[in-house]
C-alpha cells in the first residue's frame, strides 16, 4: 500500500515475539512491573506472596510490551534501561534486527499510542466478556514506514517534551517538600495565633450585574467555570482580586477555598468572601495564609469542627479560631516563593506532558501524509 510517498507495510513482517520467560526463577518479585494507561512501566500493585514466577515473561531493552486486554486504553510501552519481568498475560515483542535501521521501535510505540489506534482496536477486537488483542492480530496491522530521518523527527520531539516533564517533576517534588518542611518548623518556632482578628468578611451582591464572570471553586482549590450558569447574576456574590472565597458546604475534609488572582468574578451565595484587613497586610501575607488553608490539616480541622445534619458547614467562627504561626513577613514571602517555584515546575511538567500527547500525534499525521 502506498500513500503520499509513504510506504505502508504489514507490521507482523517487521516484529518478532520475545519468547523468554522466567522458568529458571532467575528473577524475583522485585523485578515485576506492569504497564499503565499512560504508557509507563511501574512496579506491580498485585500481592506477590507465594506467587509462581515461572511463567512471567522477560522484557529487555528495546522491547515493546502491552496488555492485550487494555490496549484500547493505552497500556503499551517501550522498554529502556534495565530488564524486568511482566505477567504472562502481557505480549512482548521487538523489531527484528534486520529491520531496526528502517523502523524505529520508539516511532512504532508513538504510532500505536494514538487515540485513533485505540478506537481501531475497539472496532477490530474480538472476544465476549474480556476483549483481548493478541500479537497475531497486531501483526496484521498495516503501518506507515516513513524514512528513518522522518521517524526520528517525531521521536526527538517526544523525547524533548518528556525530558522537560521529567526535569521539572524532579524539581517540583523537593521544592514542595522543602516548603512543607518549613511550614512544619514554623509551628515550633512561633506562637500559634487565631487568624480571625486579621480577616474582614464581605457580602457584596452583584445587584447591578456589573460583573459577568461567574466562577466556582473545586476541591483542587482552583477557580473554575461552574457546570451550571445563570444569565441573571444579580444574586451572586462578588469576589475581588486578592480576596479569598470558600464554599460553606463541605465535601468531607475537602474545603473548596482559593485566593482570587484573576479578574473580579461572582460566586454562588453559598460562598463566603474575605480578605486580610489592610492594617494587617504587613503582618500576614495573603499567599502565605493560603498555604495554610489548602493543607489537608486545615481540611481535617474544619470537618471536625463543622456542624450540620445531611451536610457539614464551615462556619465563620470555625475559620476565625483556626491558628497559624506568624513569622516575619519576609519569611512568609520566602516560603511563598518556594511554593511558587514548585508550582511553576509542576505546571511546566504538566504542560510538557499535554503537549507531547497533542504535538506528537500531529507530527505523525504530517509525516505520514507529507
N, C-alpha and C positions, 0 to 999 in steps of 0.2 A: 504493500500500500504506500502511495506517495501523496504528499500534500504540501504545496508551497515549498518545494525543495527539501523538505524534511522527510527522511525515510521512516516508515513505521515497520516495526518488527515484532515477532512473536516473543514475548518475554521468556517463555519456557526454554527457548533455544540458547538463552544467554545466562541462565542461572542454574545452580546446582544445589540440591538439598544437602545440608550437613547432617551426616548420619552418625555422629559421635555422641555417645551417651556416657553416663556415669556408672556403668555396670561394674567397674572395679572399685567403686566407692572411694576414688581418689580425692574427690572434692566433698567438702562438708556443707552444713547448713549455712555457714557464714557467707557462702558464695551464691546462695539462692537469690535471684532477682526476678522481677516481673516488669511488664511494660504498661504504663498508664495511658490514659487517653490523650495526654499531651505529647506522646511520643518520646517519653523519657524512661530510662531504666530506674528502678527503685527497689530497695530491699523488700522482700516479701512480708506481707502482713499476716500470712497464714500461720497457724500453730504448727511448729516443726518437731514437736516431741514425738519420738518413735516413728518418724516418717521414713518411708522407703525411698532412698535417694538413687537407687539403681536406674530407674527409667528416666531420670532427669537428663535433659539434653544439654550438651556443652555449646557455649556460644563463644566464638573467637572474635578478635579484632577484625572489622570489615564485614561481619555478618549482618544480615537484616533479619529481624525477629518480629513476629506478630502473633497475636492471639486470634485464632480463626473465628471465634465466636464474638469478638469485639472489634474486628477490623473495621466495621462500618462506623465506629465512633473514634477511630484514630489510634487504636492500640497497636502501633507499629513503630519500630525504632531501629536506628543504625548503631551498631556497637563500635565504640572507640575505646582505646586503652586496654585494660586487662580483661581476662576472660571471666565468665560467670556461668552459672547453670540455671536453666529455667524448667518449668513444669513440662512433662511430656506432651501436654496439650498444645503447647506452642509449636509454631512452624519456624524453622531456622534454615536460611539459605544464604548463598553468597554468589557473587558474579564469577563465572568461570574465568580461570586465569587468562585464557587466550583472548577474552573479551574485555578485560579490565582496562585496557588502554583506550577503548572506544565507548564504554558505558561506565559512568561513574556511579558507584553504589550510593553516594550521597545525593546525586541528582535523582536517581531512581526513588530513593526514600522520599524526597520532596515531592516527586510526581505522585507517589502513592498516598501521600498525606494531604491530598486536596479534598475539599468538600465534594467536588464533582465525582471523585472516585468513591467516596463513601456512599453517595447516592447510587452509583452504579452497582456497588456491592449489594446494597439492599435490593435493587432490582434483579440482579443476576443470581442472588443467593438461592440456596436450596436448603431444605430441612423442614421439620414441623415445629416442635416447641423450641428447639435451640438451633438457630441458624449457624452454620459453620462454613467458612470459605477456605477450603483446603488448598494446598500448594499446586495440585493438579489444575484446579480452576484458575488459580492465579497465573499459572504458566500459559494459559490460553489467551491471556490478555494481550492486545496489541498496544505497544507503547511507541512514542516518538523517539527517534535517535538522531538528535542534532549533533553537530560537530562537538568534539571534546572541549574546544575552546568556548563554545556557547554554553555547554553544560556547566563549565567551570565558572562562568559569569554568574549564573544563578546560585551555585554553591557558595561563591565568595560573598555574595550579598547576604545570604542566610547566615554564614559564619560571622560576618561583621555585626549583624543585629544581635546574634546570640552572644558574641563577645561583650558587646555593650551591656546586654542584660546581665550576664554573669558578673562582670566587673562591678556594676552598680549594686547588684544584690549583695556582693561581698562587702561593699562599703556601707550599705544601709544597715545591715544586721548589727555590726559592732557599735555603730553610732547610736542606734536606737537603744542598745543595751547600756551604753555609757550614759545616755540621757536618763534612763530609768534608774540606773545606779546612783546618779547624782540626786535624783528626786528622793530616793530612799534615805540617802545620807542626810539630807536636809531635815528630815523628821527628827533626827537625833542631835542636830546642831542648833536648831532654832525652836523656840516655843511654838506650839500649835495655837492658831488663832481662828476664831469663828470668822467666816467670810461675810456674814450678813451685814455688819456695820459698814462695809465697803461698797455695798451694792445699792443701786437705785432701780426700782421696777417701773415699767411703763405699760400703759394700756391704751395706746394711741390708735384709734379706729380710723380706717380708711374711708371716712364718710363721703368725701368728695370724689372717690375713685381716682385720687391723684396718682396712685401707684398701680401699674397694670401687671406687674410681675408677681405671680403667686408662686410660693415655694413651700416645701415641707422639709423635714429632716429625717434621714434614715438612721438605722442603728449603727451605721459606719461613721456617724457624726458629720454627715455631709448635707448641705442644702441641695435639694433635688426638686424637679418639677413634679407636682402631685399627679397621681393617676387620674384623678377626677378634678376638673377645674370648673369654675363658675364665672360667667361673664360679668355678673354683678359682684364686685369685690368690696362693696361698701361696709360689709360686716367684718371684714378681715382686719387683722392687727398688723400695724406697720413694724418692720424691723429695719432699723437704720444701720448703715455701715459702721462697724465697731461695736455693735450690740450683740448680746447673747440671746438665743431663743431656745426653748426646750418644750417638748410635749409633756403635758402634765400626766397623761395616761402612760403607764409603764408597760413595757413588754418584758415581764420578769425583771432581770437585772440589767436589761439593755435600756439605757437612757438616750433618747433622741435629743441630743443637745449639740449646739455648734456656735461658733463665733462668725458673724456675718462679715465677709471681706469683699463681697461683690457689691453691685448696686443695691440701693434700698429695695426691699421687697415686702410682700404681705404674707401672713401665715394664718392658719385657722385659729378661731377663738379658743381652741383647747390648748394653745401655746401660751407660755409666759415669756415676757421680754424684759431683759435687764441689762444694765451696763455698770461699769465701775464709776463711782462718783468722781467728778472732776478733781475734787480736792485730794483724792487718794491715788490718782494715777501715777504719781511719783513714788508711791509706796507699793502698789500692786499692778503688775503688768497683765494686760488682758490675755495675751497669748500664754503667759505662764499659768494664769488661772485655768485656762482651757486645758492645759496639760494635766491638771489635777482632775478636772471634771470629765475627761474622756477615759480615765483609768477604770479598770474593772473594779477596783477597790471602791470607787465612788458609786458604781452601779450596785454593788452589794449593799453599801450603806443605805442608799435611798430605797432599795427594795425592802430592806429590813425595817426601815422607819416609816414606810409608806402606809397609807390607810386605804380602805375600800372593801368592797364585797366581791363582786364579779371582776372588778378591775382595781388595780392599785394606782394610787395617785401620788405624784411628787408635790408636796405642799410647800408653800413659801417658808414656813418655819423649819422644815426639814433641811432645806437648802441653806437657810440662814445659819443654822447651827453646825454646818459642816466646817471642819477645821483643817487648815493647811499651815505649813511654816512660811514665814515671810523673810527671806534673806534680803540683803541689799538689792536694789533694783538692777544694778549691773550684773549681779549673779543670776538673777531671774532671766535677764536678756541673754546671757551666755548660754544658759540651758535651752532657752527657746531657739537660739541659733543652731545649736547641735541638733535639736529636733527637726528644724527646717532642712538642714543638710541631709539628715537621714531620710526625710520625706521626699526631698528632691531626688536623691539617688534611687529611692523606691519608685518614684514616678517615672524616671528615665528608664529604669529596668522594665516597667510595665509597658511603657510606650514602645520600647525596642521590641518587646515580645509581640505586641499588637502589630507593629509594622512588619515584622518577619512573617506573620500569618497573612498579611494583606499584600505586601510587595512581592514576595517570592512567588505566589501563585500567578500574579500579574506578569512577572518576568517569564515564568514558564509558558504562559499563553503567548507572549511576544516571541519567545524562542521557537515555539512550535509552529507558529503561523507566519513567521517572518520569511 
